[in-house]
Amino acid sequence: MSDQTEHANVLLLTDSEAYQAEGQRAAEESIPIRERTEMPDIRASVGTLLEWVGSDAERAQQVLDRENSADKPRSTLVEALEPVADAG
């Protein structure tokens, strides 16, 4: 097999993996935030994180722990989550 052929195969594999990853992202994005099992990225908007938490005290505590470990926790997020976490 020539170097050029090997290189082409690597590019095809990489394109295929990229296509699969894009399909997975699209599928995940079609699931409502509240129904996702994994916490959204902590850098997500306050609204997105609160939507994911809903009234779930365990989720609220999970987000609170991550947010409070940040250099500058967002006070609006912390203040909104504390009552939910305390209710659990």
TORDONU-842823 format. One record per residue: x, y negated, z of N, C-alpha, C, CB in turn; residue in three letters. Coordinates in Angstrom, 1 decimal, always signed. Glycine has a CB too. Layout:
<pts>
{n_east: X	n_north: Y	n_up: Z	ca_east: X	ca_north: Y	ca_up: Z	c_east: X	c_north: Y	c_up: Z	cb_east: X	cb_north: Y	cb_up: Z	pati: Ala}
...
</pts>
This chain:
<pts>
{n_east: +0.9	n_north: +1.2	n_up: +0.0	ca_east: +0.0	ca_north: +0.0	ca_up: +0.0	c_east: +0.9	c_north: -1.2	c_up: +0.0	cb_east: -1.0	cb_north: +0.0	cb_up: +1.2	pati: Met}
{n_east: +0.6	n_north: -2.2	n_up: -0.8	ca_east: +1.4	ca_north: -3.4	ca_up: -0.9	c_east: +1.1	c_north: -4.3	c_up: +0.2	cb_east: +1.2	cb_north: -4.1	cb_up: -2.3	pati: Ser}
{n_east: +2.0	n_north: -5.2	n_up: +0.5	ca_east: +1.8	ca_north: -6.2	ca_up: +1.5	c_east: +0.5	c_north: -7.1	c_up: +1.2	cb_east: +3.0	cb_north: -7.2	cb_up: +1.7	pati: Asp}
{n_east: +0.3	n_north: -7.3	n_up: +0.0	ca_east: -0.8	ca_north: -8.1	ca_up: -0.4	c_east: -2.2	c_north: -7.4	c_up: -0.1	cb_east: -0.8	cb_north: -8.5	cb_up: -1.9	pati: Gln}
{n_east: -2.2	n_north: -6.1	n_up: -0.4	ca_east: -3.4	ca_north: -5.3	ca_up: -0.1	c_east: -3.6	c_north: -5.2	c_up: +1.4	cb_east: -3.2	cb_north: -3.9	cb_up: -0.7	pati: Thr}
{n_east: -2.6	n_north: -5.0	n_up: +2.2	ca_east: -2.7	ca_north: -5.0	ca_up: +3.7	c_east: -3.3	c_north: -6.3	c_up: +4.2	cb_east: -1.4	cb_north: -4.7	cb_up: +4.3	pati: Glu}
{n_east: -2.8	n_north: -7.4	n_up: +3.7	ca_east: -3.2	ca_north: -8.7	ca_up: +4.1	c_east: -4.7	c_north: -8.9	c_up: +3.7	cb_east: -2.3	cb_north: -9.8	cb_up: +3.4	pati: His}
{n_east: -5.1	n_north: -8.5	n_up: +2.6	ca_east: -6.5	ca_north: -8.6	ca_up: +2.2	c_east: -7.4	c_north: -7.8	c_up: +3.1	cb_east: -6.7	cb_north: -8.1	cb_up: +0.7	pati: Ala}
{n_east: -7.0	n_north: -6.6	n_up: +3.5	ca_east: -7.8	ca_north: -5.8	ca_up: +4.4	c_east: -7.9	c_north: -6.5	c_up: +5.8	cb_east: -7.1	cb_north: -4.4	cb_up: +4.6	pati: Asn}
{n_east: -6.9	n_north: -7.1	n_up: +6.3	ca_east: -6.9	ca_north: -7.8	ca_up: +7.5	c_east: -7.9	c_north: -9.0	c_up: +7.5	cb_east: -5.5	cb_north: -8.3	cb_up: +7.9	pati: Val}
{n_east: -7.9	n_north: -9.7	n_up: +6.4	ca_east: -8.8	ca_north: -10.8	ca_up: +6.2	c_east: -10.2	c_north: -10.3	c_up: +6.2	cb_east: -8.5	cb_north: -11.6	cb_up: +4.9	pati: Leu}
{n_east: -10.5	n_north: -9.2	n_up: +5.5	ca_east: -11.8	ca_north: -8.7	ca_up: +5.4	c_east: -12.3	c_north: -8.2	c_up: +6.8	cb_east: -11.9	cb_north: -7.5	cb_up: +4.5	pati: Leu}
{n_east: -11.4	n_north: -7.6	n_up: +7.6	ca_east: -11.8	ca_north: -7.2	ca_up: +8.9	c_east: -12.1	c_north: -8.4	c_up: +9.8	cb_east: -10.7	cb_north: -6.4	cb_up: +9.6	pati: Leu}
{n_east: -11.2	n_north: -9.4	n_up: +9.7	ca_east: -11.4	ca_north: -10.7	ca_up: +10.4	c_east: -12.8	c_north: -11.3	c_up: +10.0	cb_east: -10.3	cb_north: -11.6	cb_up: +10.2	pati: Thr}
{n_east: -13.1	n_north: -11.4	n_up: +8.8	ca_east: -14.3	ca_north: -12.0	ca_up: +8.3	c_east: -15.5	c_north: -11.2	c_up: +8.8	cb_east: -14.4	cb_north: -12.0	cb_up: +6.8	pati: Asp}
{n_east: -15.4	n_north: -9.8	n_up: +8.9	ca_east: -16.4	ca_north: -9.0	ca_up: +9.4	c_east: -16.7	c_north: -9.2	c_up: +10.8	cb_east: -16.1	cb_north: -7.5	cb_up: +9.1	pati: Ser}
{n_east: -15.6	n_north: -9.3	n_up: +11.6	ca_east: -15.7	ca_north: -9.6	ca_up: +13.0	c_east: -16.3	c_north: -10.9	c_up: +13.3	cb_east: -14.3	cb_north: -9.5	cb_up: +13.7	pati: Glu}
{n_east: -15.9	n_north: -11.9	n_up: +12.5	ca_east: -16.5	ca_north: -13.2	ca_up: +12.7	c_east: -18.0	c_north: -13.2	c_up: +12.4	cb_east: -15.8	cb_north: -14.2	cb_up: +11.7	pati: Ala}
{n_east: -18.4	n_north: -12.5	n_up: +11.3	ca_east: -19.8	ca_north: -12.4	ca_up: +11.0	c_east: -20.6	c_north: -11.7	c_up: +12.1	cb_east: -20.0	cb_north: -11.6	cb_up: +9.7	pati: Tyr}
{n_east: -20.0	n_north: -10.6	n_up: +12.7	ca_east: -20.7	ca_north: -10.0	ca_up: +13.8	c_east: -20.8	c_north: -10.9	c_up: +15.0	cb_east: -19.9	cb_north: -8.7	cb_up: +14.2	pati: Gln}
{n_east: -19.8	n_north: -11.6	n_up: +15.3	ca_east: -19.8	ca_north: -12.5	ca_up: +16.5	c_east: -20.8	c_north: -13.6	c_up: +16.3	cb_east: -18.4	cb_north: -13.2	cb_up: +16.7	pati: Ala}
{n_east: -20.9	n_north: -14.1	n_up: +15.1	ca_east: -21.9	ca_north: -15.2	ca_up: +14.7	c_east: -23.3	c_north: -14.6	c_up: +14.9	cb_east: -21.7	cb_north: -15.7	cb_up: +13.3	pati: Glu}
{n_east: -23.5	n_north: -13.4	n_up: +14.5	ca_east: -24.8	ca_north: -12.7	ca_up: +14.6	c_east: -25.2	c_north: -12.5	c_up: +16.1	cb_east: -24.9	cb_north: -11.4	cb_up: +13.9	pati: Gly}
{n_east: -24.2	n_north: -12.2	n_up: +16.9	ca_east: -24.5	ca_north: -12.0	ca_up: +18.3	c_east: -24.8	c_north: -13.3	c_up: +19.0	cb_east: -23.2	cb_north: -11.3	cb_up: +19.0	pati: Gln}
{n_east: -24.1	n_north: -14.4	n_up: +18.6	ca_east: -24.4	ca_north: -15.7	ca_up: +19.2	c_east: -25.8	c_north: -16.1	c_up: +18.8	cb_east: -23.4	cb_north: -16.7	cb_up: +18.7	pati: Arg}
{n_east: -26.2	n_north: -15.9	n_up: +17.6	ca_east: -27.5	ca_north: -16.3	ca_up: +17.1	c_east: -28.6	c_north: -15.5	c_up: +17.9	cb_east: -27.6	cb_north: -16.1	cb_up: +15.6	pati: Ala}
{n_east: -28.3	n_north: -14.2	n_up: +18.1	ca_east: -29.3	ca_north: -13.4	ca_up: +18.8	c_east: -29.4	c_north: -13.9	c_up: +20.3	cb_east: -28.9	cb_north: -11.9	cb_up: +18.8	pati: Ala}
{n_east: -28.3	n_north: -14.2	n_up: +20.9	ca_east: -28.3	ca_north: -14.7	ca_up: +22.3	c_east: -29.0	c_north: -16.1	c_up: +22.4	cb_east: -26.9	cb_north: -14.9	cb_up: +22.8	pati: Glu}
{n_east: -28.8	n_north: -16.9	n_up: +21.4	ca_east: -29.4	ca_north: -18.2	ca_up: +21.4	c_east: -31.0	c_north: -18.1	c_up: +21.2	cb_east: -28.8	cb_north: -19.1	cb_up: +20.3	pati: Glu}
{n_east: -31.4	n_north: -17.0	n_up: +20.6	ca_east: -32.9	ca_north: -16.9	ca_up: +20.4	c_east: -33.6	c_north: -16.4	c_up: +21.7	cb_east: -33.1	cb_north: -15.9	cb_up: +19.3	pati: Ser}
{n_east: -32.8	n_north: -15.9	n_up: +22.7	ca_east: -33.4	ca_north: -15.5	ca_up: +24.0	c_east: -33.5	c_north: -16.8	c_up: +24.8	cb_east: -32.5	cb_north: -14.4	cb_up: +24.7	pati: Ile}
{n_east: -34.7	n_north: -17.0	n_up: +25.4	ca_east: -34.9	ca_north: -18.2	ca_up: +26.2	c_east: -33.9	c_north: -18.2	c_up: +27.4	cb_east: -36.3	cb_north: -18.2	cb_up: +26.8	pati: Pro}
{n_east: -33.4	n_north: -19.3	n_up: +27.8	ca_east: -32.4	ca_north: -19.5	ca_up: +28.8	c_east: -32.8	c_north: -18.7	c_up: +30.1	cb_east: -32.2	cb_north: -21.0	cb_up: +29.2	pati: Ile}
{n_east: -34.0	n_north: -18.8	n_up: +30.5	ca_east: -34.5	ca_north: -18.2	ca_up: +31.7	c_east: -34.4	c_north: -16.7	c_up: +31.7	cb_east: -35.9	cb_north: -18.7	cb_up: +32.0	pati: Arg}
{n_east: -34.5	n_north: -16.1	n_up: +30.5	ca_east: -34.5	ca_north: -14.7	ca_up: +30.4	c_east: -33.1	c_north: -14.1	c_up: +30.3	cb_east: -35.3	cb_north: -14.2	cb_up: +29.2	pati: Glu}
{n_east: -32.1	n_north: -14.9	n_up: +30.1	ca_east: -30.7	ca_north: -14.4	ca_up: +30.0	c_east: -30.2	c_north: -13.9	c_up: +31.3	cb_east: -29.8	cb_north: -15.5	cb_up: +29.4	pati: Arg}
{n_east: -29.5	n_north: -12.8	n_up: +31.3	ca_east: -29.0	ca_north: -12.3	ca_up: +32.6	c_east: -27.7	c_north: -13.0	c_up: +33.0	cb_east: -28.7	cb_north: -10.8	cb_up: +32.4	pati: Thr}
{n_east: -26.9	n_north: -13.4	n_up: +32.1	ca_east: -25.6	ca_north: -14.1	ca_up: +32.5	c_east: -25.8	c_north: -15.6	c_up: +32.6	cb_east: -24.6	cb_north: -13.8	cb_up: +31.4	pati: Glu}
{n_east: -25.2	n_north: -16.1	n_up: +33.6	ca_east: -25.2	ca_north: -17.5	ca_up: +33.9	c_east: -24.7	c_north: -18.3	c_up: +32.7	cb_east: -24.5	cb_north: -17.9	cb_up: +35.2	pati: Met}
{n_east: -25.3	n_north: -19.4	n_up: +32.3	ca_east: -24.7	ca_north: -20.2	ca_up: +31.2	c_east: -23.4	c_north: -20.8	c_up: +31.7	cb_east: -25.7	cb_north: -21.3	cb_up: +30.8	pati: Pro}
{n_east: -22.6	n_north: -21.2	n_up: +30.7	ca_east: -21.4	ca_north: -21.9	ca_up: +31.1	c_east: -21.6	c_north: -23.0	c_up: +32.1	cb_east: -20.7	cb_north: -22.5	cb_up: +29.8	pati: Asp}
{n_east: -20.8	n_north: -23.1	n_up: +33.1	ca_east: -21.0	ca_north: -24.1	ca_up: +34.2	c_east: -20.9	c_north: -25.5	c_up: +33.6	cb_east: -19.9	cb_north: -23.9	cb_up: +35.3	pati: Ile}
{n_east: -20.3	n_north: -25.7	n_up: +32.4	ca_east: -20.2	ca_north: -27.0	ca_up: +31.8	c_east: -21.5	c_north: -27.4	c_up: +31.1	cb_east: -19.1	cb_north: -27.1	cb_up: +30.9	pati: Arg}
{n_east: -22.5	n_north: -26.5	n_up: +31.1	ca_east: -23.8	ca_north: -26.7	ca_up: +30.4	c_east: -24.5	c_north: -27.9	c_up: +31.1	cb_east: -24.7	cb_north: -25.5	cb_up: +30.4	pati: Ala}
{n_east: -25.5	n_north: -28.4	n_up: +30.5	ca_east: -26.2	ca_north: -29.6	ca_up: +31.0	c_east: -26.9	c_north: -29.1	c_up: +32.3	cb_east: -27.2	cb_north: -30.1	cb_up: +30.0	pati: Ser}
{n_east: -27.2	n_north: -30.1	n_up: +33.2	ca_east: -27.9	ca_north: -29.9	ca_up: +34.4	c_east: -29.2	c_north: -29.2	c_up: +34.1	cb_east: -28.1	cb_north: -31.2	cb_up: +35.2	pati: Val}
{n_east: -29.9	n_north: -29.7	n_up: +33.1	ca_east: -31.2	ca_north: -29.2	ca_up: +32.7	c_east: -31.2	c_north: -27.7	c_up: +32.3	cb_east: -31.8	cb_north: -30.0	cb_up: +31.5	pati: Gly}
{n_east: -30.1	n_north: -27.3	n_up: +31.5	ca_east: -30.0	ca_north: -25.9	ca_up: +31.1	c_east: -29.7	c_north: -25.0	c_up: +32.3	cb_east: -28.8	cb_north: -25.8	cb_up: +30.1	pati: Thr}
{n_east: -28.9	n_north: -25.5	n_up: +33.2	ca_east: -28.6	ca_north: -24.7	ca_up: +34.4	c_east: -29.8	c_north: -24.5	c_up: +35.3	cb_east: -27.4	cb_north: -25.3	cb_up: +35.2	pati: Leu}
{n_east: -30.5	n_north: -25.6	n_up: +35.5	ca_east: -31.8	ca_north: -25.6	ca_up: +36.3	c_east: -32.8	c_north: -24.7	c_up: +35.6	cb_east: -32.3	cb_north: -27.0	cb_up: +36.5	pati: Leu}
{n_east: -32.9	n_north: -24.7	n_up: +34.3	ca_east: -33.8	ca_north: -23.9	ca_up: +33.6	c_east: -33.5	c_north: -22.4	c_up: +33.9	cb_east: -33.8	cb_north: -24.2	cb_up: +32.1	pati: Glu}
{n_east: -32.2	n_north: -22.1	n_up: +33.8	ca_east: -31.8	ca_north: -20.7	ca_up: +34.0	c_east: -32.1	c_north: -20.3	c_up: +35.5	cb_east: -30.3	cb_north: -20.5	cb_up: +33.7	pati: Trp}
{n_east: -31.8	n_north: -21.1	n_up: +36.4	ca_east: -32.1	ca_north: -20.8	ca_up: +37.8	c_east: -33.6	c_north: -20.6	c_up: +38.1	cb_east: -31.5	cb_north: -21.9	cb_up: +38.7	pati: Val}
{n_east: -34.4	n_north: -21.6	n_up: +37.6	ca_east: -35.8	ca_north: -21.5	ca_up: +38.0	c_east: -36.0	c_north: -21.6	c_up: +39.5	cb_east: -36.5	cb_north: -20.2	cb_up: +37.4	pati: Gly}
{n_east: -36.7	n_north: -20.6	n_up: +40.0	ca_east: -36.9	ca_north: -20.6	ca_up: +41.5	c_east: -36.1	c_north: -19.5	c_up: +42.1	cb_east: -38.4	cb_north: -20.5	cb_up: +41.8	pati: Ser}
{n_east: -35.2	n_north: -18.9	n_up: +41.4	ca_east: -34.4	ca_north: -17.8	ca_up: +41.9	c_east: -33.3	c_north: -18.2	c_up: +42.8	cb_east: -33.8	cb_north: -17.0	cb_up: +40.7	pati: Asp}
{n_east: -33.4	n_north: -17.9	n_up: +44.1	ca_east: -32.4	ca_north: -18.3	ca_up: +45.1	c_east: -31.0	c_north: -17.8	c_up: +44.8	cb_east: -32.9	cb_north: -17.9	cb_up: +46.5	pati: Ala}
{n_east: -31.0	n_north: -16.5	n_up: +44.4	ca_east: -29.7	ca_north: -15.9	ca_up: +44.1	c_east: -28.9	c_north: -16.6	c_up: +42.9	cb_east: -29.8	cb_north: -14.4	cb_up: +43.7	pati: Glu}
{n_east: -29.7	n_north: -16.9	n_up: +41.9	ca_east: -29.1	ca_north: -17.7	ca_up: +40.8	c_east: -28.7	c_north: -19.1	c_up: +41.2	cb_east: -30.1	cb_north: -17.8	cb_up: +39.6	pati: Arg}
{n_east: -29.5	n_north: -19.7	n_up: +42.0	ca_east: -29.2	ca_north: -21.0	ca_up: +42.5	c_east: -27.9	c_north: -21.0	c_up: +43.3	cb_east: -30.3	cb_north: -21.6	cb_up: +43.4	pati: Ala}
{n_east: -27.7	n_north: -20.0	n_up: +44.1	ca_east: -26.4	ca_north: -19.9	ca_up: +44.9	c_east: -25.2	c_north: -19.6	c_up: +44.0	cb_east: -26.6	cb_north: -18.8	cb_up: +46.0	pati: Gln}
{n_east: -25.5	n_north: -18.8	n_up: +43.0	ca_east: -24.4	ca_north: -18.5	ca_up: +42.0	c_east: -23.9	c_north: -19.8	c_up: +41.4	cb_east: -24.9	cb_north: -17.5	cb_up: +41.0	pati: Gln}
{n_east: -24.9	n_north: -20.6	n_up: +40.9	ca_east: -24.5	ca_north: -21.9	ca_up: +40.2	c_east: -23.9	c_north: -22.8	c_up: +41.2	cb_east: -25.7	cb_north: -22.5	cb_up: +39.5	pati: Val}
{n_east: -24.4	n_north: -22.9	n_up: +42.4	ca_east: -23.9	ca_north: -23.8	ca_up: +43.4	c_east: -22.4	c_north: -23.5	c_up: +43.7	cb_east: -24.7	cb_north: -23.7	cb_up: +44.7	pati: Leu}
{n_east: -22.2	n_north: -22.2	n_up: +43.9	ca_east: -20.8	ca_north: -21.8	ca_up: +44.2	c_east: -19.8	c_north: -22.2	c_up: +43.1	cb_east: -20.7	cb_north: -20.3	cb_up: +44.4	pati: Asp}
{n_east: -20.2	n_north: -22.0	n_up: +41.9	ca_east: -19.4	ca_north: -22.4	ca_up: +40.7	c_east: -19.2	c_north: -23.9	c_up: +40.7	cb_east: -19.9	cb_north: -21.8	cb_up: +39.4	pati: Arg}
{n_east: -20.3	n_north: -24.6	n_up: +40.8	ca_east: -20.3	ca_north: -26.1	ca_up: +40.7	c_east: -19.5	c_north: -26.7	c_up: +41.8	cb_east: -21.7	cb_north: -26.6	cb_up: +40.7	pati: Glu}
{n_east: -19.6	n_north: -26.2	n_up: +43.0	ca_east: -18.9	ca_north: -26.7	ca_up: +44.2	c_east: -17.4	c_north: -26.4	c_up: +44.1	cb_east: -19.5	cb_north: -26.2	cb_up: +45.5	pati: Asn}
{n_east: -17.0	n_north: -25.5	n_up: +43.3	ca_east: -15.6	ca_north: -25.2	ca_up: +43.1	c_east: -14.9	c_north: -26.1	c_up: +42.1	cb_east: -15.4	cb_north: -23.7	cb_up: +42.7	pati: Ser}
{n_east: -15.7	n_north: -26.9	n_up: +41.4	ca_east: -15.2	ca_north: -27.9	ca_up: +40.4	c_east: -14.5	c_north: -29.1	c_up: +41.1	cb_east: -16.3	cb_north: -28.4	cb_up: +39.5	pati: Ala}
{n_east: -13.7	n_north: -29.7	n_up: +40.4	ca_east: -13.0	ca_north: -30.9	ca_up: +41.0	c_east: -14.0	c_north: -32.0	c_up: +41.3	cb_east: -12.0	cb_north: -31.5	cb_up: +39.9	pati: Asp}
{n_east: -15.0	n_north: -32.2	n_up: +40.5	ca_east: -16.0	ca_north: -33.2	ca_up: +40.7	c_east: -17.4	c_north: -32.6	c_up: +40.5	cb_east: -15.8	cb_north: -34.4	cb_up: +39.8	pati: Lys}
{n_east: -17.9	n_north: -31.9	n_up: +41.6	ca_east: -19.3	ca_north: -31.3	ca_up: +41.4	c_east: -20.3	c_north: -32.4	c_up: +41.1	cb_east: -19.7	cb_north: -30.6	cb_up: +42.7	pati: Pro}
{n_east: -21.3	n_north: -32.1	n_up: +40.3	ca_east: -22.3	ca_north: -33.0	ca_up: +39.9	c_east: -23.4	c_north: -33.1	c_up: +41.0	cb_east: -23.0	cb_north: -32.6	cb_up: +38.5	pati: Arg}
{n_east: -23.5	n_north: -34.2	n_up: +41.6	ca_east: -24.4	ca_north: -34.4	ca_up: +42.8	c_east: -25.8	c_north: -34.1	c_up: +42.4	cb_east: -24.2	cb_north: -35.8	cb_up: +43.3	pati: Ser}
{n_east: -26.2	n_north: -34.5	n_up: +41.2	ca_east: -27.6	ca_north: -34.2	ca_up: +40.8	c_east: -27.9	c_north: -32.7	c_up: +40.7	cb_east: -27.9	cb_north: -34.9	cb_up: +39.4	pati: Thr}
{n_east: -26.9	n_north: -31.9	n_up: +40.3	ca_east: -27.1	ca_north: -30.5	ca_up: +40.2	c_east: -27.1	c_north: -29.9	c_up: +41.6	cb_east: -26.0	cb_north: -29.9	cb_up: +39.3	pati: Leu}
{n_east: -26.2	n_north: -30.3	n_up: +42.4	ca_east: -26.1	ca_north: -29.7	ca_up: +43.7	c_east: -27.3	c_north: -30.1	c_up: +44.5	cb_east: -24.8	cb_north: -30.3	cb_up: +44.5	pati: Val}
{n_east: -27.8	n_north: -31.3	n_up: +44.4	ca_east: -29.0	ca_north: -31.7	ca_up: +45.2	c_east: -30.2	c_north: -31.0	c_up: +44.7	cb_east: -29.2	cb_north: -33.2	cb_up: +45.1	pati: Glu}
{n_east: -30.3	n_north: -30.6	n_up: +43.4	ca_east: -31.5	ca_north: -29.9	ca_up: +42.9	c_east: -31.4	c_north: -28.4	c_up: +43.3	cb_east: -31.5	cb_north: -30.1	cb_up: +41.4	pati: Ala}
{n_east: -30.2	n_north: -27.9	n_up: +43.4	ca_east: -30.1	ca_north: -26.4	ca_up: +43.7	c_east: -30.1	c_north: -26.1	c_up: +45.2	cb_east: -28.8	cb_north: -26.0	cb_up: +43.1	pati: Leu}
{n_east: -29.7	n_north: -27.0	n_up: +46.0	ca_east: -29.6	ca_north: -26.6	ca_up: +47.5	c_east: -31.0	c_north: -26.2	c_up: +48.0	cb_east: -29.2	cb_north: -27.8	cb_up: +48.2	pati: Glu}
{n_east: -32.1	n_north: -26.8	n_up: +47.8	ca_east: -33.4	ca_north: -26.4	ca_up: +48.3	c_east: -33.8	c_north: -25.0	c_up: +47.8	cb_east: -34.5	cb_north: -27.4	cb_up: +48.0	pati: Pro}
{n_east: -33.4	n_north: -24.7	n_up: +46.5	ca_east: -33.8	ca_north: -23.4	ca_up: +45.9	c_east: -32.9	c_north: -22.3	c_up: +46.6	cb_east: -33.6	cb_north: -23.4	cb_up: +44.4	pati: Val}
{n_east: -31.7	n_north: -22.6	n_up: +46.7	ca_east: -30.8	ca_north: -21.6	ca_up: +47.3	c_east: -31.2	c_north: -21.4	c_up: +48.8	cb_east: -29.3	cb_north: -22.1	cb_up: +47.3	pati: Ala}
{n_east: -31.5	n_north: -22.4	n_up: +49.5	ca_east: -31.9	ca_north: -22.3	ca_up: +50.9	c_east: -33.2	c_north: -21.6	c_up: +51.1	cb_east: -32.0	cb_north: -23.7	cb_up: +51.6	pati: Asp}
{n_east: -34.1	n_north: -21.6	n_up: +50.1	ca_east: -35.4	ca_north: -20.9	ca_up: +50.2	c_east: -35.2	c_north: -19.4	c_up: +50.2	cb_east: -36.3	cb_north: -21.3	cb_up: +49.0	pati: Ala}
{n_east: -34.1	n_north: -18.9	n_up: +49.7	ca_east: -33.9	ca_north: -17.4	ca_up: +49.6	c_east: -33.5	c_north: -16.9	c_up: +50.9	cb_east: -32.9	cb_north: -17.1	cb_up: +48.6	pati: Gly}
</pts>
